[in-house]
Amino acid sequence: MKKNLKPTTCLAPVPAVMVTCGSGEYSNIITLAWVGTVNSEPPIVSISVRYSRHSFDLIEKSGEFTVNLVSKELVEATDKCGVKSGRDTDKFALCNLTKRAGVKVACPYIGESPASLECRVIKRVDFPTHAVFFGEIVNVIAEEAYVNEKGKLVLPEGLLAAYVNGAYVATAEKLGSYGYTAKGN
């Protein structure tokens, strides 16, 4: 038997990511789980940021952000970055994360992230509590170990963290690959 619940944000799992924004010495990391793929060509992602967050103003001002994927090893830093404000804390220093200069954007990326997606804001949509920034991915910076011979990013099973019911979880068990049910038909 199923039960009706009041409307709530219960989509799960969702990616746990660290978004970097700002530039130079004045940069920040915000932990987000409200992130998604929006378009293939050009590649576009969305991030949902509460208006009151320090990073909202940085992204609004610069028009850029970088989505840094979170490995299991980065979960502790991800959580710390989610509970501290960048207004009064250098989160790179707090979490011993390496601030690397962006390649195609002014904001930095996190050196320890397995892959970082540099984005330029192409649109903002406002909602009562959050703004959704749509960012065109203008560059992907990835660990060489995760790039195959065709230049495609291939992340190993169990590498990335996700967020479910207020908890960070590992992505691990492969249940199938896209199109596996159609093979052989």
C-alpha positions in Angstrom: 0.0 0.0 0.0 1.2 3.5 -0.8 0.7 6.7 1.2 0.3 10.3 0.1 2.8 12.8 1.5 2.9 16.5 1.5 4.9 17.9 -1.4 8.6 18.0 -0.6 12.0 17.8 -2.3 12.5 14.1 -2.1 14.2 13.3 -5.5 16.9 10.8 -4.8 19.7 10.0 -5.3 21.2 13.3 -6.4 24.8 14.1 -7.0 26.8 15.6 -4.2 29.1 18.3 -5.7 31.3 21.1 -4.7 30.8 24.2 -6.8 33.6 26.8 -6.9 32.9 30.4 -7.7 34.5 33.8 -7.5 38.1 34.5 -8.7 41.6 34.9 -7.4 41.9 35.2 -3.7 38.1 35.9 -3.4 36.7 32.6 -4.2 34.4 30.1 -2.5 33.2 26.5 -2.4 29.5 25.7 -2.0 28.2 22.2 -1.5 25.2 21.4 -3.6 23.0 18.4 -4.3 20.5 20.3 -6.5 22.4 19.9 -9.7 21.4 18.4 -13.0 22.1 17.9 -16.7 19.9 20.1 -18.9 21.1 19.8 -22.5 23.5 17.7 -24.6 24.6 20.0 -27.4 25.8 22.4 -26.2 26.3 20.7 -22.8 24.4 22.6 -20.1 24.0 21.9 -16.4 21.8 23.6 -13.8 22.6 24.4 -10.2 20.1 25.7 -7.6 21.5 28.2 -5.1 19.6 29.8 -2.2 19.6 33.6 -2.5 21.1 34.0 1.0 24.2 32.0 0.2 27.5 33.8 -0.2 28.1 32.0 -3.4 24.9 33.3 -5.0 26.4 36.8 -5.2 29.7 35.5 -6.5 28.1 33.6 -9.3 25.7 36.4 -10.1 28.5 38.9 -10.3 31.0 36.8 -12.3 28.6 34.8 -14.5 30.7 31.7 -14.0 31.0 28.6 -11.8 32.8 25.2 -11.8 31.1 22.0 -10.8 33.6 19.7 -9.0 32.6 16.0 -8.8 32.9 14.5 -5.4 34.7 11.2 -4.9 34.3 9.1 -1.7 37.6 10.6 -0.5 36.2 14.1 -0.7 33.0 13.5 1.3 34.3 15.0 4.5 35.5 18.1 2.8 32.2 18.3 1.0 30.3 18.2 4.2 32.6 20.8 5.9 32.1 23.1 2.9 28.3 22.7 3.3 28.1 23.7 6.9 30.6 26.6 6.9 30.0 30.0 5.3 32.5 31.4 2.8 31.8 34.9 4.1 34.2 34.2 7.0 36.0 31.0 6.1 38.5 30.0 3.5 37.1 26.6 2.6 40.1 25.6 0.5 42.3 26.1 3.5 39.8 24.6 6.0 39.6 21.4 4.0 43.2 21.3 2.7 41.9 21.4 -0.9 44.1 22.6 -3.7 42.9 25.7 -5.5 43.8 25.5 -9.1 43.3 28.4 -11.6 40.5 27.9 -14.0 41.4 27.2 -17.6 38.4 28.7 -19.5 36.8 30.6 -16.6 38.1 32.9 -13.9 36.9 30.8 -10.9 39.2 28.1 -9.6 38.6 24.4 -9.5 39.4 21.8 -6.9 42.6 19.9 -7.7 41.5 16.8 -5.8 38.2 16.4 -7.7 38.2 13.6 -10.3 36.5 15.9 -12.8 35.6 19.6 -12.9 33.1 21.2 -15.3 33.9 24.8 -16.0 30.6 26.7 -16.8 29.5 30.1 -18.0 26.0 31.2 -16.9 23.6 31.5 -19.9 20.4 32.0 -17.9 19.0 32.4 -14.4 15.5 31.5 -13.4 14.2 32.8 -10.0 12.0 30.8 -7.7 10.8 31.8 -4.2 13.8 30.4 -2.2 16.4 29.6 -4.9 17.8 30.8 -8.2 18.6 28.2 -10.8 21.7 29.0 -12.8 22.0 27.3 -16.2 25.7 27.0 -17.2 27.1 26.0 -20.5 30.0 23.6 -19.9 33.0 25.3 -21.7 35.7 23.0 -20.4 36.1 19.7 -18.5 39.2 19.1 -16.5 39.7 15.4 -15.6 42.2 13.1 -14.0 44.1 11.4 -16.8 43.3 8.0 -15.2 39.6 8.6 -16.0 40.0 9.5 -19.7 39.9 6.6 -22.2 41.8 6.3 -25.5 39.0 8.1 -27.3 39.2 11.1 -25.0 36.0 10.3 -23.2 35.5 10.6 -19.4 35.0 7.2 -17.9 34.5 7.2 -14.1 34.9 3.9 -12.3 32.1 2.3 -10.4 32.0 3.4 -6.8 34.1 6.5 -7.3 31.5 9.2 -6.9 29.3 10.2 -3.9 25.6 10.9 -4.0 23.2 12.4 -1.6 20.1 10.5 -0.3 17.8 11.3 2.6 20.3 13.7 4.2 23.2 11.2 3.9 26.2 10.9 1.6 26.3 7.5 -0.1 28.7 5.7 -2.5 27.7 4.9 -6.0 28.9 1.4 -6.5 26.9 -1.5 -7.9 26.4 -1.5 -11.7 22.9 -2.6 -12.6 23.2 -2.3 -16.4 24.4 0.1 -19.1 22.3 2.3 -21.3 20.5 0.2 -23.9 21.4 -3.1 -22.4 17.8 -4.3 -22.6 17.7 -3.7 -26.4 21.0 -5.5 -27.2 20.4 -8.6 -29.3 16.9 -7.6 -30.4 
